[in-house]
Every structure is written in structure tokens, then in C-alpha cells.
Amino acid sequence: MERSPEIRIALVQTDLHWLDKTANMAKLEEKIWDLKGKCDLIVLPEMFPSGFTMEAQKLAEPMNLHIHRWMKQMAAHTNSVITGSAIISEGGNFFNRLLWVNPNGYTEHYDKRHLFRMADEEKTFSPGKQLPIFTLKGWNFCPQICYDLRFPVWARNGWEDGIAGYDVLFYVASWPAARVSAWDALLPARAIENLAYSFGVNRIGTDGNGIQYNGHSAVFDFKGGKILNLEEEESIQIISLNFKELEDYRIKFPAWQDADSFQITE
């Protein structure tokens, strides 16, 4: 596929209704309806239909039910890929699953690998074992979910014959305000070490467990330079990323050639 010189990404930083899938999808539909023709990718937070919860037994859906079908409708209407994570049941297990839904309905997914044990996530959900790379307009995207941000090996960019495995690393999150300093530090670090753009979409507001979230959804370039920060406001912002700038820097500063090689094992 021929690569587009630029790609437009809409970051949706929002509060969420606690454990109310219908209300959240209605709220988000209002927010993103007018994005038709304005962007290539729309990014929602982690567990956007419910808020970050362990009530999987109550809230989980199989693929191609209400949440997935709603995402297909939104992707078709806006003519954009839409992504975010939700609680999905499959094969008797629950997954914190990021769905990557194309305007034609074709869907890929990533299951969160690093489960947040401080909230007992590993007692409810099964970890993902595969890290897919999604392609959009010739750009390669590496998906991650929240707690994954603390584990750089899982996000390590691979190179073959001088070609990077991905161009954009992104995180959907429910990252609490109490630890936002780690979020602010690690997002640019992941960009620097992988010679790629990185961005994260976090929620705001207070959930049903009294945990506060203050957003700080942000985009960083391949040098760790801040392109955009949504701070703490409920907001949708569209950012355009330039491939030539990324490619030129990779040629000028090929640090990937000196990276340590390794393999991830179970």
C-alpha cells in the first residue's frame, strides 16, 4: 500500500459513565459524529464503554455484539478507523481487548498483555500473547493498553533491512491522576527509544471506585518532543503526523543499529 505523507489522528479525552455501556456509547457518538472526513483514525480510552472495572461477568460481550457493532457504525459513518478497548468474552475467557475497526467493518484486535495486578486485573482477565501491527494508509501502528506502558521490552520496535516494524506507538488508558507523572515521563521515553511517534489517550473524571483521572492525553515525536497535550480538559483534538520528518530523522540518527537483540518468551 502506498504510504500517505501525513496521517490525521483524533484523540478523544473524555469522562465516562460508570458501568453504563448505553450511556457511554450515546455520549461518544455525539462527540465523534462530526468527525466525518476530518481524520483517518479516532482513538478512545481504555474500557470506554464501562470505565476500568473488574465486573467482566456482568459487562462482557462477545465479538460482533453491541459494542463491536457500534464501532463498525461509527467507523462507517466517519470513514475513519476507530479504536479503543472493551471487555470481550471469548472461549470462556475475558479479555481487555483493543478493537481496530475499519470503515468497511474489517476488524483486528490486541488483547492487553500486562494486567494491572494492583487492581486484581490478572484474576479476572486473560493476558494477550500476540502483538499485532495495524496498517493504515501505509503507516504501521503498534497498539498497547495502559499498564503496558511500564514495560518497554513489549513495545520494542523491530527492524529488518533498515525498515522499522512500526511508525506510531499508541496507548489507550485509564491511568489514575495519582500516578500521572509516570505517564508523562514514559510516553516520550517510548518515542525516543523506538524512533517512532508515540501518543496516549487517557480518560478524565472520577470512576465508581472513587479513582480520579486527569487525562494528559498527549502526542510526542520521535525525539520525545511534545506535539500536543490535552491537559485535564474534556476535549477532542486532531493532530497530523508527517512521515518524511520521521524518515529523515531515522536516517540521520540510526540508533536502532546499536540496539540489543533479544527474543520474548512466555
C-alpha positions in Angstrom: 0.0 0.0 0.0 1.3 3.5 -0.9 2.0 5.5 2.2 0.2 8.7 2.8 2.7 11.5 3.6 0.6 12.6 6.6 -1.9 10.9 8.8 -4.6 12.6 10.9 -5.5 11.3 14.3 -8.3 12.4 16.6 -7.7 11.9 20.3 -10.9 11.7 22.4 -10.2 12.6 26.0 -13.5 12.2 28.0 -15.2 11.3 31.2 -17.1 8.1 31.3 -20.4 6.9 32.8 -19.7 4.2 35.4 -20.6 0.7 34.2 -23.2 2.2 31.7 -22.4 1.0 28.2 -25.5 2.5 26.6 -24.8 6.0 28.1 -21.2 5.9 27.1 -21.8 4.9 23.5 -24.5 7.6 23.2 -22.2 10.2 24.7 -19.3 9.2 22.4 -21.5 9.1 19.4 -22.4 12.7 19.9 -18.7 13.6 20.3 -17.4 11.8 17.2 -20.3 12.2 14.8 -19.0 15.4 13.3 -15.5 14.0 12.7 -16.6 12.6 9.3 -14.0 13.4 6.7 -11.7 15.2 9.3 -9.4 12.4 10.3 -8.0 8.9 9.5 -8.1 7.5 13.0 -10.3 8.1 16.1 -8.9 6.9 19.4 -11.0 6.3 22.5 -9.8 5.4 26.1 -9.3 2.0 27.7 -12.6 0.3 28.5 -14.5 3.2 27.0 -17.9 1.5 27.3 -17.8 1.0 31.0 -14.8 2.5 32.8 -11.9 0.4 34.1 -13.6 -2.3 36.1 -13.3 -6.0 37.0 -17.0 -6.6 36.6 -16.4 -8.7 33.5 -19.0 -11.3 34.3 -21.7 -8.5 34.1 -20.4 -6.4 31.3 -18.5 -8.6 28.9 -19.8 -9.1 25.3 -18.7 -11.5 22.6 -17.3 -10.0 19.3 -19.9 -8.6 16.9 -22.5 -7.7 19.6 -23.5 -4.2 20.7 -20.1 -2.6 21.3 -18.4 -4.0 18.2 -21.4 -3.2 16.0 -21.5 0.3 17.3 -17.8 0.8 16.5 -18.5 -0.5 13.0 -21.3 2.0 12.6 -19.1 4.9 13.8 -16.2 3.8 11.5 -18.5 3.6 8.5 -20.1 7.0 9.3 -16.9 8.9 9.9 -14.9 7.0 7.2 -12.2 6.6 9.8 -10.6 3.7 11.7 -11.9 3.7 15.3 -10.1 2.1 18.2 -10.4 1.7 21.9 -10.6 -1.2 24.4 -13.6 -3.0 25.8 -14.4 -6.2 27.9 -14.7 -9.1 25.4 -15.6 -12.7 26.2 -14.1 -15.4 24.0 -13.5 -19.1 24.6 -14.6 -19.0 28.2 -12.1 -16.2 29.0 -12.4 -12.4 29.4 -10.0 -10.0 27.6 -9.3 -6.3 27.9 -9.4 -6.1 24.1 -8.4 -3.2 21.9 -10.5 -3.3 18.7 -9.2 -1.7 15.5 -12.3 -1.2 13.3 -12.0 -0.1 9.7 -14.8 1.8 7.8 -15.6 -1.4 5.8 -16.1 -3.3 9.1 -12.9 -5.3 8.9 -11.6 -5.6 12.5 -8.3 -6.5 14.1 -7.6 -6.7 17.8 -5.0 -6.6 20.5 -5.5 -8.2 24.0 -3.8 -6.4 26.8 -0.7 -8.3 27.9 0.3 -6.7 31.1 -2.6 -7.0 33.5 -2.7 -4.5 36.4 -2.3 -6.7 39.5 -2.8 -3.8 41.9 -6.5 -3.9 40.8 -6.5 -7.7 40.5 -6.9 -7.5 36.8 -4.9 -10.7 36.3 -7.5 -12.6 38.4 -10.3 -11.6 36.0 -8.8 -11.3 32.6 -6.6 -13.5 30.5 -3.4 -11.8 29.1 -2.8 -11.3 25.4 0.0 -13.3 23.8 0.4 -11.6 20.4 1.3 -8.1 19.5 -0.2 -7.3 16.1 0.8 -4.3 13.9 -2.0 -2.4 12.3 -1.6 -0.7 8.9 -3.5 2.5 7.9 -2.7 4.4 4.8 0.7 2.7 4.6 1.6 3.7 8.2 2.2 0.9 10.8 0.7 1.3 14.2 1.7 -0.7 17.4 -1.2 -1.0 19.9 -0.7 -1.0 23.7 -3.1 -0.7 26.7 -2.4 1.4 29.8 -0.2 -0.7 32.2 1.8 -1.9 29.1 3.4 1.5 29.1 5.6 0.4 32.0 7.2 -2.5 30.1 9.5 -1.2 27.3 10.5 -4.6 26.0 6.9 -5.3 24.9 6.9 -2.1 22.8 10.4 -2.5 21.3 10.4 -1.6 17.7 11.8 -4.3 15.4 13.9 -3.5 12.3 14.5 -5.5 9.1 16.8 -4.3 6.4 16.6 -0.8 7.8 12.8 -0.8 7.8 11.1 -0.2 11.2 8.4 -2.6 12.4 6.1 0.3 13.2 5.9 4.1 12.8 3.4 5.0 15.6 3.2 3.5 19.1 0.0 4.3 20.9 -1.7 3.6 24.3 -5.3 3.7 25.3 -5.6 4.1 29.0 -7.4 4.6 32.3 -4.3 6.0 34.1 -5.0 7.5 37.5 -4.1 11.0 38.4 -2.1 9.8 41.4 0.5 8.3 39.0 0.3 10.7 36.1 3.9 11.7 36.5 4.9 8.2 35.3 2.5 8.6 32.3 4.1 11.9 31.4 7.6 10.5 31.6 7.2 7.2 29.8 5.2 8.3 26.8 8.1 10.4 25.4 10.6 7.7 26.5 8.9 5.1 24.4 9.1 7.5 21.4 12.8 8.2 21.8 13.9 4.6 22.3 11.8 3.3 19.4 12.4 6.1 16.9 8.7 6.5 16.4 5.8 8.8 17.1 4.0 7.9 20.3 0.7 9.0 21.8 -1.6 8.1 24.6 -5.3 8.7 25.1 -6.4 8.7 28.8 -9.8 9.4 30.4 -10.7 12.1 32.9 -13.2 12.2 35.7 -13.8 10.0 38.8 -15.0 6.4 38.5 -17.3 4.4 40.7 -14.4 3.3 42.9 -13.5 6.9 43.7 -10.4 6.8 41.5 -9.6 10.2 39.8 -8.2 10.5 36.3 -6.8 13.7 34.9 -6.2 13.0 31.2 -2.8 14.3 30.0 -3.5 12.6 26.7 -0.5 13.6 24.6 1.4 13.1 21.3 5.2 13.0 21.1 7.6 13.0 18.1 10.4 10.5 17.5 12.8 12.8 19.5 10.5 12.9 22.5 9.3 16.4 21.6 5.8 17.2 22.8 3.5 17.9 19.8 0.2 18.0 21.8 -1.1 17.7 25.3 -4.8 17.8 26.1 -4.1 18.6 29.8 -7.1 17.9 32.0 -10.0 19.1 29.9 -12.7 17.1 28.2 -11.6 17.6 24.6 -11.2 16.1 21.1 -8.1 17.2 19.2 -6.9 16.2 15.8 -3.2 16.0 15.1 -1.4 15.5 11.8 1.8 13.4 11.8 4.4 13.7 9.0 6.2 10.7 7.7 9.1 12.4 5.9 10.2 14.1 9.1 10.2 10.7 10.8 12.1 9.0 7.9 14.7 11.8 7.7 15.4 11.5 11.4 15.8 7.7 11.3 18.4 8.2 8.5 20.2 10.9 10.4 20.2 9.2 13.8 20.1 5.4 13.2 20.3 4.4 16.9 18.4 1.2 16.0 21.6 -0.2 14.5 23.1 -0.4 18.0 20.1 -1.9 19.8 20.5 -5.2 21.8 18.8 -8.2 20.2 16.6 -10.5 22.2 13.5 -12.7 22.0 10.4 -12.6 24.2 9.5 -15.9 25.8 6.4 -16.8 27.8 
